[in-house]
């Protein structure tokens, strides 16, 4: 197996673990995320999201700037919206912000550790 293939497998496993952690929901807002094999190929190349689901990104729960690590325990699946807005905030701080922004409770998936 080439180094590139090993690195690819490692990334895939990390994504799968993150996806399972929340049963396919965004760790922050709870929206449905698409598994990698659910992406819909476009005729002109690239992929789009399947209906009702969002692309999954990996977020570092404790941001690197707050001494978070790159280890799996610190990685959670997030939608693009949350990943782009969480920034350097802690999980709690971001979830509080999200609840206040929506004006209603948000269902959370997955545990923090
Ligand atoms: Zn989200």
Backbone and ligand atoms as CSV (ligand in chain L), in Angstrom:
chain,resi,resn,atom,element,x,y,z
A,1,UNK,N,N,0.856,-1.201,0.000
A,1,UNK,CA,C,0.000,0.000,0.000
A,1,UNK,C,C,0.892,1.252,0.000
A,2,UNK,N,N,0.570,2.200,-0.852
A,2,UNK,CA,C,1.394,3.411,-0.914
A,2,UNK,C,C,1.119,4.317,0.284
A,3,UNK,N,N,2.027,5.226,0.520
A,3,UNK,CA,C,1.866,6.178,1.629
A,3,UNK,C,C,0.566,6.974,1.446
A,4,UNK,N,N,0.303,7.361,0.203
A,4,UNK,CA,C,-0.914,8.128,-0.074
A,4,UNK,C,C,-2.154,7.311,0.257
A,5,UNK,N,N,-2.141,6.023,-0.112
A,5,UNK,CA,C,-3.281,5.147,0.158
A,5,UNK,C,C,-3.461,4.965,1.663
A,6,UNK,N,N,-2.376,4.834,2.389
A,6,UNK,CA,C,-2.457,4.682,3.847
A,6,UNK,C,C,-3.042,5.952,4.467
A,7,UNK,N,N,-2.564,7.093,4.010
A,7,UNK,CA,C,-3.069,8.368,4.531
A,7,UNK,C,C,-4.554,8.510,4.229
A,8,UNK,N,N,-4.962,8.087,3.044
A,8,UNK,CA,C,-6.370,8.159,2.635
A,8,UNK,C,C,-7.232,7.265,3.527
A,9,UNK,N,N,-6.750,6.038,3.777
A,9,UNK,CA,C,-7.473,5.104,4.639
A,9,UNK,C,C,-7.609,5.678,6.037
A,10,UNK,N,N,-6.554,6.269,6.536
A,10,UNK,CA,C,-6.547,6.870,7.870
A,10,UNK,C,C,-7.603,7.972,7.958
A,11,UNK,N,N,-7.640,8.817,6.944
A,11,UNK,CA,C,-8.631,9.905,6.918
A,11,UNK,C,C,-10.053,9.356,6.865
A,12,UNK,N,N,-10.247,8.314,6.044
A,12,UNK,CA,C,-11.572,7.727,5.896
A,12,UNK,C,C,-12.047,7.150,7.221
A,13,UNK,N,N,-11.167,6.418,7.919
A,13,UNK,CA,C,-11.526,5.825,9.209
A,13,UNK,C,C,-11.896,6.912,10.213
A,14,UNK,N,N,-11.134,7.991,10.213
A,14,UNK,CA,C,-11.386,9.091,11.133
A,14,UNK,C,C,-12.760,9.695,10.859
A,15,UNK,N,N,-13.106,9.833,9.590
A,15,UNK,CA,C,-14.416,10.382,9.202
A,15,UNK,C,C,-15.531,9.423,9.594
A,16,UNK,N,N,-15.304,8.128,9.388
A,16,UNK,CA,C,-16.324,7.139,9.743
A,16,UNK,C,C,-16.588,7.142,11.249
A,17,UNK,N,N,-15.517,7.200,12.018
A,17,UNK,CA,C,-15.675,7.221,13.480
A,17,UNK,C,C,-16.453,8.453,13.916
A,18,UNK,N,N,-16.108,9.590,13.332
A,18,UNK,CA,C,-16.787,10.842,13.682
A,18,UNK,C,C,-18.268,10.748,13.315
A,19,UNK,N,N,-18.551,10.187,12.141
A,19,UNK,CA,C,-19.928,10.065,11.652
A,19,UNK,C,C,-20.751,9.189,12.596
A,20,UNK,N,N,-20.151,8.064,13.023
A,20,UNK,CA,C,-20.852,7.130,13.921
A,20,UNK,C,C,-21.101,7.744,15.290
A,21,UNK,N,N,-20.199,8.576,15.698
A,21,UNK,CA,C,-20.264,9.179,17.027
A,21,UNK,C,C,-21.605,9.863,17.283
A,22,UNK,N,N,-22.165,10.467,16.257
A,22,UNK,CA,C,-23.430,11.201,16.409
A,22,UNK,C,C,-24.533,10.589,15.559
A,23,UNK,N,N,-24.302,9.364,15.059
A,23,UNK,CA,C,-25.309,8.722,14.235
A,23,UNK,C,C,-25.616,9.550,12.983
A,24,UNK,N,N,-24.657,10.249,12.488
A,24,UNK,CA,C,-24.833,11.008,11.256
A,24,UNK,C,C,-25.472,12.380,11.414
A,25,UNK,N,N,-25.386,12.926,12.630
A,25,UNK,CA,C,-25.909,14.275,12.842
A,25,UNK,C,C,-24.761,15.242,13.116
A,26,UNK,N,N,-25.016,16.512,12.805
A,26,UNK,CA,C,-24.028,17.531,13.149
A,26,UNK,C,C,-23.909,17.566,14.676
A,27,UNK,N,N,-22.707,17.560,15.183
A,27,UNK,CA,C,-22.468,17.544,16.621
A,27,UNK,C,C,-23.020,18.805,17.295
A,28,UNK,N,N,-23.179,19.865,16.542
A,28,UNK,CA,C,-23.576,21.152,17.127
A,28,UNK,C,C,-25.043,21.496,16.920
A,29,UNK,N,N,-25.512,21.436,15.674
A,29,UNK,CA,C,-26.902,21.858,15.417
A,29,UNK,C,C,-27.836,20.679,15.209
A,30,UNK,N,N,-27.308,19.453,15.048
A,30,UNK,CA,C,-28.151,18.269,14.939
A,30,UNK,C,C,-28.720,18.004,13.551
A,31,UNK,N,N,-28.330,18.773,12.560
A,31,UNK,CA,C,-28.859,18.521,11.209
A,31,UNK,C,C,-28.313,17.195,10.680
A,32,UNK,N,N,-28.991,16.633,9.674
A,32,UNK,CA,C,-28.557,15.365,9.082
A,32,UNK,C,C,-27.352,15.593,8.186
A,33,UNK,N,N,-26.357,14.749,8.369
A,33,UNK,CA,C,-25.160,14.838,7.534
A,33,UNK,C,C,-25.128,13.675,6.556
A,34,UNK,N,N,-24.504,13.903,5.416
A,34,UNK,CA,C,-24.369,12.848,4.411
A,34,UNK,C,C,-23.092,12.069,4.671
A,35,UNK,N,N,-23.210,10.733,4.637
A,35,UNK,CA,C,-21.999,9.915,4.703
A,35,UNK,C,C,-21.254,10.090,3.387
A,36,UNK,N,N,-19.967,9.819,3.414
A,36,UNK,CA,C,-19.156,10.035,2.211
A,36,UNK,C,C,-19.720,9.313,0.989
A,37,UNK,N,N,-20.300,8.118,1.212
A,37,UNK,CA,C,-20.812,7.357,0.060
A,37,UNK,C,C,-22.212,7.807,-0.385
A,38,UNK,N,N,-22.754,8.821,0.268
A,38,UNK,CA,C,-24.073,9.341,-0.129
A,38,UNK,C,C,-23.963,10.587,-1.004
A,39,UNK,N,N,-22.744,11.074,-1.191
A,39,UNK,CA,C,-22.577,12.263,-2.017
A,39,UNK,C,C,-23.045,11.970,-3.435
A,40,UNK,N,N,-23.686,12.938,-4.030
A,40,UNK,CA,C,-24.242,12.760,-5.373
A,40,UNK,C,C,-23.282,13.363,-6.398
A,41,UNK,N,N,-22.757,12.505,-7.304
A,41,UNK,CA,C,-21.825,13.020,-8.314
A,41,UNK,C,C,-22.531,13.947,-9.302
A,42,UNK,N,N,-21.853,14.998,-9.683
A,42,UNK,CA,C,-22.403,15.946,-10.659
A,42,UNK,C,C,-21.857,15.624,-12.043
A,43,UNK,N,N,-22.671,15.902,-13.070
A,43,UNK,CA,C,-22.228,15.641,-14.437
A,43,UNK,C,C,-20.968,16.409,-14.779
A,44,UNK,N,N,-20.900,17.650,-14.306
A,44,UNK,CA,C,-19.748,18.483,-14.643
A,44,UNK,C,C,-18.549,18.201,-13.723
A,45,UNK,N,N,-18.667,17.192,-12.906
A,45,UNK,CA,C,-17.569,16.845,-11.998
A,45,UNK,C,C,-17.859,17.326,-10.598
A,46,UNK,N,N,-17.215,16.724,-9.623
A,46,UNK,CA,C,-17.455,17.096,-8.230
A,46,UNK,C,C,-18.708,16.424,-7.683
A,47,UNK,N,N,-19.133,16.857,-6.519
A,47,UNK,CA,C,-20.265,16.227,-5.851
A,47,UNK,C,C,-21.189,17.280,-5.269
A,48,UNK,N,N,-22.435,16.865,-5.038
A,48,UNK,CA,C,-23.359,17.732,-4.324
A,48,UNK,C,C,-23.974,16.944,-3.172
A,49,UNK,N,N,-24.670,17.656,-2.291
A,49,UNK,CA,C,-25.269,17.008,-1.135
A,49,UNK,C,C,-26.530,16.249,-1.546
A,50,UNK,N,N,-26.786,15.084,-0.925
A,50,UNK,CA,C,-28.059,14.411,-1.190
A,50,UNK,C,C,-29.183,15.232,-0.576
A,51,UNK,N,N,-30.449,15.043,-1.034
A,51,UNK,CA,C,-31.557,15.861,-0.527
A,51,UNK,C,C,-31.685,15.789,0.985
A,52,UNK,N,N,-31.816,16.935,1.623
A,52,UNK,CA,C,-32.048,16.988,3.059
A,52,UNK,C,C,-30.827,16.750,3.926
A,53,UNK,N,N,-29.675,16.527,3.293
A,53,UNK,CA,C,-28.466,16.283,4.090
A,53,UNK,C,C,-27.374,17.262,3.713
A,54,UNK,N,N,-26.439,17.424,4.659
A,54,UNK,CA,C,-25.357,18.375,4.415
A,54,UNK,C,C,-24.015,17.640,4.363
A,55,UNK,N,N,-23.077,18.241,3.672
A,55,UNK,CA,C,-21.719,17.695,3.662
A,55,UNK,C,C,-21.187,17.642,5.085
A,56,UNK,N,N,-20.448,16.594,5.382
A,56,UNK,CA,C,-19.845,16.502,6.709
A,56,UNK,C,C,-18.419,17.050,6.683
A,57,UNK,N,N,-18.138,17.874,7.665
A,57,UNK,CA,C,-16.764,18.327,7.844
A,57,UNK,C,C,-16.312,17.865,9.218
A,58,UNK,N,N,-15.029,17.787,9.425
A,58,UNK,CA,C,-14.528,17.405,10.745
A,58,UNK,C,C,-14.159,18.664,11.513
A,59,UNK,N,N,-14.659,18.742,12.745
A,59,UNK,CA,C,-14.335,19.897,13.569
A,59,UNK,C,C,-13.550,19.442,14.792
A,60,UNK,N,N,-12.614,20.261,15.195
A,60,UNK,CA,C,-11.899,19.987,16.437
A,60,UNK,C,C,-12.681,20.615,17.574
A,61,UNK,N,N,-13.258,19.770,18.443
A,61,UNK,CA,C,-14.146,20.256,19.501
A,61,UNK,C,C,-13.444,21.272,20.382
A,62,UNK,N,N,-12.276,20.893,20.890
A,62,UNK,CA,C,-11.461,21.881,21.584
A,62,UNK,C,C,-10.510,22.422,20.532
A,63,UNK,N,N,-10.695,23.695,20.178
A,63,UNK,CA,C,-9.901,24.250,19.075
A,63,UNK,C,C,-8.398,24.149,19.347
A,64,UNK,N,N,-7.663,24.077,18.270
A,64,UNK,CA,C,-6.209,23.977,18.402
A,64,UNK,C,C,-5.651,25.156,19.195
A,65,UNK,N,N,-6.311,26.327,19.057
A,65,UNK,CA,C,-5.816,27.502,19.775
A,65,UNK,C,C,-6.060,27.383,21.284
A,66,UNK,N,N,-6.958,26.471,21.705
A,66,UNK,CA,C,-7.177,26.232,23.137
A,66,UNK,C,C,-6.519,24.917,23.546
A,67,UNK,N,N,-5.486,24.550,22.845
A,67,UNK,CA,C,-4.689,23.349,23.112
A,67,UNK,C,C,-5.402,22.051,22.795
A,68,UNK,N,N,-6.378,22.107,21.891
A,68,UNK,CA,C,-7.020,20.878,21.445
A,68,UNK,C,C,-6.046,20.063,20.614
A,69,UNK,N,N,-6.283,18.745,20.562
A,69,UNK,CA,C,-5.383,17.875,19.807
A,69,UNK,C,C,-6.032,17.473,18.490
A,70,UNK,N,N,-5.280,16.756,17.675
A,70,UNK,CA,C,-5.791,16.260,16.399
A,70,UNK,C,C,-6.335,14.847,16.550
A,71,UNK,N,N,-6.333,14.321,17.773
A,71,UNK,CA,C,-6.754,12.936,18.000
A,71,UNK,C,C,-8.255,12.762,17.771
A,72,UNK,N,N,-8.651,11.500,17.509
A,72,UNK,CA,C,-10.053,11.201,17.201
A,72,UNK,C,C,-11.002,11.673,18.292
A,73,UNK,N,N,-10.593,11.572,19.559
A,73,UNK,CA,C,-11.475,11.951,20.658
A,73,UNK,C,C,-11.855,13.424,20.584
A,74,UNK,N,N,-11.034,14.197,19.918
A,74,UNK,CA,C,-11.300,15.636,19.838
A,74,UNK,C,C,-11.956,16.021,18.512
A,75,UNK,N,N,-12.348,15.026,17.736
A,75,UNK,CA,C,-12.910,15.313,16.423
A,75,UNK,C,C,-14.400,14.989,16.390
A,76,UNK,N,N,-15.203,15.910,15.919
A,76,UNK,CA,C,-16.641,15.681,15.815
A,76,UNK,C,C,-17.102,16.057,14.409
A,77,UNK,N,N,-18.183,15.396,13.935
A,77,UNK,CA,C,-18.713,15.758,12.624
A,77,UNK,C,C,-19.507,17.052,12.729
A,78,UNK,N,N,-19.350,17.913,11.772
A,78,UNK,CA,C,-20.074,19.183,11.797
A,78,UNK,C,C,-20.501,19.551,10.389
A,79,UNK,N,N,-21.615,20.294,10.285
A,79,UNK,CA,C,-22.006,20.812,8.983
A,79,UNK,C,C,-21.136,22.027,8.685
A,80,UNK,N,N,-21.205,22.454,7.436
A,80,UNK,CA,C,-20.378,23.574,7.012
A,80,UNK,C,C,-20.709,24.838,7.824
A,81,UNK,N,N,-22.019,25.035,8.063
A,81,UNK,CA,C,-22.478,26.218,8.799
A,81,UNK,C,C,-21.804,26.303,10.163
A,82,UNK,N,N,-21.882,25.198,10.920
A,82,UNK,CA,C,-21.329,25.200,12.271
A,82,UNK,C,C,-19.808,25.272,12.248
A,83,UNK,N,N,-19.217,24.510,11.351
A,83,UNK,CA,C,-17.762,24.498,11.294
A,83,UNK,C,C,-17.221,25.890,10.974
A,84,UNK,N,N,-17.931,26.607,10.122
A,84,UNK,CA,C,-17.470,27.939,9.733
A,84,UNK,C,C,-17.664,28.955,10.854
A,85,UNK,N,N,-18.680,28.742,11.705
A,85,UNK,CA,C,-18.993,29.744,12.727
A,85,UNK,C,C,-18.413,29.466,14.108
A,86,UNK,N,N,-18.096,28.218,14.381
A,86,UNK,CA,C,-17.627,27.893,15.735
A,86,UNK,C,C,-16.313,28.596,16.043
A,87,UNK,N,N,-15.414,28.578,15.101
A,87,UNK,CA,C,-14.142,29.266,15.274
A,87,UNK,C,C,-13.393,28.778,16.493
A,88,UNK,N,N,-12.899,29.693,17.299
A,88,UNK,CA,C,-12.100,29.326,18.456
A,88,UNK,C,C,-12.920,29.087,19.716
A,89,UNK,N,N,-14.258,28.989,19.579
A,89,UNK,CA,C,-15.093,28.794,20.764
A,89,UNK,C,C,-15.071,27.350,21.259
A,90,UNK,N,N,-15.368,27.174,22.544
A,90,UNK,CA,C,-15.506,25.825,23.086
A,90,UNK,C,C,-16.849,25.265,22.622
A,91,UNK,N,N,-17.042,23.951,22.793
A,91,UNK,CA,C,-18.302,23.310,22.432
A,91,UNK,C,C,-19.465,23.988,23.151
A,92,UNK,N,N,-19.323,24.175,24.466
A,92,UNK,CA,C,-20.399,24.771,25.268
A,92,UNK,C,C,-20.721,26.182,24.782
A,93,UNK,N,N,-19.688,26.963,24.570
A,93,UNK,CA,C,-19.890,28.351,24.158
A,93,UNK,C,C,-20.595,28.417,22.808
A,94,UNK,N,N,-20.196,27.547,21.894
A,94,UNK,CA,C,-20.826,27.581,20.579
A,94,UNK,C,C,-22.278,27.120,20.646
A,95,UNK,N,N,-22.544,26.043,21.434
A,95,UNK,CA,C,-23.922,25.545,21.535
A,95,UNK,C,C,-24.828,26.595,22.186
A,96,UNK,N,N,-24.325,27.278,23.183
A,96,UNK,CA,C,-25.101,28.348,23.820
A,96,UNK,C,C,-25.425,29.440,22.813
A,97,UNK,N,N,-24.415,29.794,22.046
A,97,UNK,CA,C,-24.595,30.842,21.026
A,97,UNK,C,C,-25.652,30.408,20.016
A,98,UNK,N,N,-25.590,29.141,19.590
A,98,UNK,CA,C,-26.524,28.607,18.604
A,98,UNK,C,C,-27.960,28.639,19.147
A,99,UNK,N,N,-28.141,28.226,20.424
A,99,UNK,CA,C,-29.471,28.239,21.036
A,99,UNK,C,C,-30.013,29.660,21.096
A,100,UNK,N,N,-29.184,30.602,21.497
A,100,UNK,CA,C,-29.662,31.981,21.631
A,100,UNK,C,C,-29.961,32.575,20.265
A,101,UNK,N,N,-29.224,32.165,19.263
A,101,UNK,CA,C,-29.452,32.674,17.910
A,101,UNK,C,C,-30.781,32.157,17.359
A,102,UNK,N,N,-31.092,30.894,17.640
A,102,UNK,CA,C,-32.332,30.293,17.146
A,102,UNK,C,C,-33.524,30.639,18.023
A,103,UNK,N,N,-33.248,30.951,19.280
A,103,UNK,CA,C,-34.327,31.250,20.200
A,103,UNK,C,C,-35.090,30.016,20.631
A,104,UNK,N,N,-34.519,28.851,20.471
A,104,UNK,CA,C,-35.151,27.599,20.902
A,104,UNK,C,C,-34.051,26.588,21.213
A,105,UNK,N,N,-34.422,25.570,22.028
A,105,UNK,CA,C,-33.405,24.567,22.357
A,105,UNK,C,C,-32.955,23.801,21.122
A,106,UNK,N,N,-31.735,23.379,21.115
A,106,UNK,CA,C,-31.181,22.606,20.015
A,106,UNK,C,C,-30.913,21.201,20.533
A,107,UNK,N,N,-31.284,20.189,19.754
A,107,UNK,CA,C,-31.018,18.804,20.165
A,107,UNK,C,C,-29.555,18.483,19.858
A,108,UNK,N,N,-28.864,17.989,20.870
A,108,UNK,CA,C,-27.453,17.656,20.679
A,108,UNK,C,C,-27.257,16.153,20.555
A,109,UNK,N,N,-26.378,15.773,19.683
A,109,UNK,CA,C,-26.031,14.358,19.468
A,109,UNK,C,C,-24.580,14.129,19.849
A,110,UNK,N,N,-24.325,12.950,20.384
A,110,UNK,CA,C,-22.947,12.597,20.703
A,110,UNK,C,C,-22.529,13.160,22.035
A,111,UNK,N,N,-21.580,12.495,22.662
A,111,UNK,CA,C,-21.084,12.995,23.945
A,111,UNK,C,C,-19.855,13.853,23.701
A,112,UNK,N,N,-19.466,14.545,24.725
A,112,UNK,CA,C,-18.392,15.508,24.540
A,112,UNK,C,C,-16.999,14.880,24.568
A,113,UNK,N,N,-16.848,13.778,25.348
A,113,UNK,CA,C,-15.483,13.254,25.522
A,113,UNK,C,C,-15.005,12.497,24.296
L,1,ZN,ZN,ZN,-24.366,22.133,12.298
